Amino acid sequence: MDPHVAATVIDFTKSAKLIGAGLAAMGMIGAGVGLGVLFGSYLQAAIRNPAGASSQQTMLFLGMALTETMGLFAFVVSLIILFGS
């Protein structure tokens, strides 16, 4: 096999991995936007009704945890694409 062809195949595989990992990492953008919307909405609701803010705090933390989990999942998938076989 011609060495130039083999190098092209290896470079194509590596570049495809990098592109795939970058696309998978874009899921972290959604987590950042989701957290901003979540806390912004909670702050607006707490300002409008301070008495009800404490009852919604557990849902705030649950939503924060689930949103952050999706960001971490996207990060792990991108690492698997980069360093997996």
N, C-alpha and C positions, 0 to 999 in steps of 0.2 A: 504494500500500500504506500502511496506517495506520502511523504511526511507532511507536505503542505495540506493535503486533504485531511489527515488525522488531526492536525492542529486546528483546522477550521471546525471540525466536528466537536472537539473539546471546547473551543471557544463558544460555539453555539450553545452547547449544553450549560456552560457556566453562565452565559448571559441570560439564558432562559430561566435559570434558577434565580438570578438576581432580580429579574423583572417580576417573577412570580412572588418572591419574598417582599418586594416593594409593594405589589398590589395587595398582598395579604396584610401588610402592616398598615395599609390605609384604613383598616377597620378601627385602628386606634383613634383616628380622627372622629369617627362617630361616637366613641366613648367620651372624648373630650367635649364635644358639642352636647351630648346627652347630659353630662354632669352640669354643664353651664345652664342648660334649660331647666334641669331639675332644681338646682339651688336657686335660680332666679325666680322660678314660680313659687317655691317655698317662701322666699323672702317677701314677695309681693303678697302672698296670702297671710303671712305673719304680720305684716304691716297693716293690712286691712282688718284682720281679726286676731289680735294678740292673745285672746283667751283660748282660741282653738289651735294655736300654734303648737302647744305642748302635746296635744293628742295626735298630731300628724308627724311628730318627730320620728317615731319608730318607722313609719312608712318612708320617710325621707332617707333614713339610714339603710333600709332594705333596698330601696331603689338605687341608692348610691353603690351598694355592694354589687347588685346585679349588673349595673352599668359598667362598673370597673372590671367585673369579671369578663365581660365581653371584650373589653380592651386588652386584658391579659391573654385571653384566648387568641385574639388576632396576633399578638406578639409571639406567642408560643408557636402558632402555625407558621409564622414567617421564619422563626428559628429552625423549625423542623424542615422547611423547604430549603433553607440555606445549608444546614449541616447534616441533614439526613442523607442516606445513601440513595 
